[in-house]
Every structure is written in C-alpha cells, then in structure tokens.
Amino acid sequence: MAQNASLQVLSVDLNRYTKVGTHPITSQVKNDGDTPIQSLTLHWQVNEETVHSYTYHNLNIAPNSTYTFTHPEKWQAAIANYDLKVWA
C-alpha cells in the first residue's frame, strides 16, 4: 500500500526515557484529506533496524478526524539510546 499523503502522525505515546522491557507503540493519526480513510498501513522502526508494519482495514476515519492505534507488535527495549520512527 502506498503512503497516504492526506494522513499525518500527530503523536507517539511513549515516554522519552523508558524502562527496559516490552512497550506498546501507541500513536494518533489524523486524516487531513477530504475523503474518509478506509484502510491504512502503519509502520514503526527503531534505530534503522527492522520495520514493523500492520495494515488496518474496515476503518472510517472521516476528514479532519483522528484515530488512535496500538501496533500489534511491541518493542523490546534494552539499555541503550534509541531513535523511534512511526509513519503511515
């Protein structure tokens, strides 16, 4: 699925400093387009490593509305510095 140009990631719900362990990747996206979004693929990646992708179907994100998701794959954090990216 191609990136949706009318969709933006507004926020990622993860503290700047986290404990070692498993963490859900929760984020909020907004439909900036003029038509409802029926499906989308959301991705996350830590430190240029494996990209984790999941496609959500049967959505109805109205124009100018937001949608909050928790990605089904969780992040396993160890002691280190990380660069977390989330995009649609």
N, C-alpha and C positions, 0 to 999 in steps of 0.2 A: 504494500500500500504506500503510495506517495505521501510525503508530508502534506499536512493540511495547512495551507497558508493563512486560513482565517482562524486558526486556533493558537492560543498562546498559553504557556505555562505561567501561572501567576505566582505560585508559591510551592515550596517543598517543606513539608512538616518534619524537620529533623534538626535537632539542636546542633549548633556549631561545634560543640565538644560533646562527644558521645562516649559511653562506656563500651568496653569490649563486650561483644556478644552479637546476638541477632537483632536486627532492626527492620521494621517495615518501611517501605518507601511510599509515603503518602504525599499526594500533591493535588493542587487545584488548577484546572484549566478553564479558559474562557473562550467561548465562541464569539469571535469578532466579525464573523461573516453575516450575510443577510439571509441564509437558509439554515435550517436545522442540521445538526451533525448526527448522522445515523450510526456511524462506527468510526473508530479511530485506533491507531496503534500508538501506544506509549512506550517509551524506552528509558532505561537508566543505565549508567555506566560509572564505574569508579576507576580513577587513575588510568584511563585509556585501555582498560582490560576488557573483559567480555561484556558485550552489550546484551542487556536483558530486555526483551520485548514482549508485549502482550497486546493482542487485539481485542478490543471491547466491541461487541455487536449489540444490536437492538437498543441503541441509545436514542434519545430525542433531546439533544442539547439545543435549546432554542437560541436564536440570535441574541447576543448580549447577555447570555446566561452562563453560569459556571457549573462545573462538575468536579466533584472531589473523588479521587480514586486511591485505593491502596493496591499497589502492584502485587500480584500473587507470589512473586519471587522475593524473598527477603535478603537483606545484605548482612553478611557475617563480618563484623568489624574486629580487627586486631589492633594492637598498639602500633600506630603509625599516623602519618599525615595523609589525608585523602582529598581528592578532588571529585565530587559527586556531580554528575550531569544528569538532568532529566529533560526530555523533549518529546514532542509529538510529531 
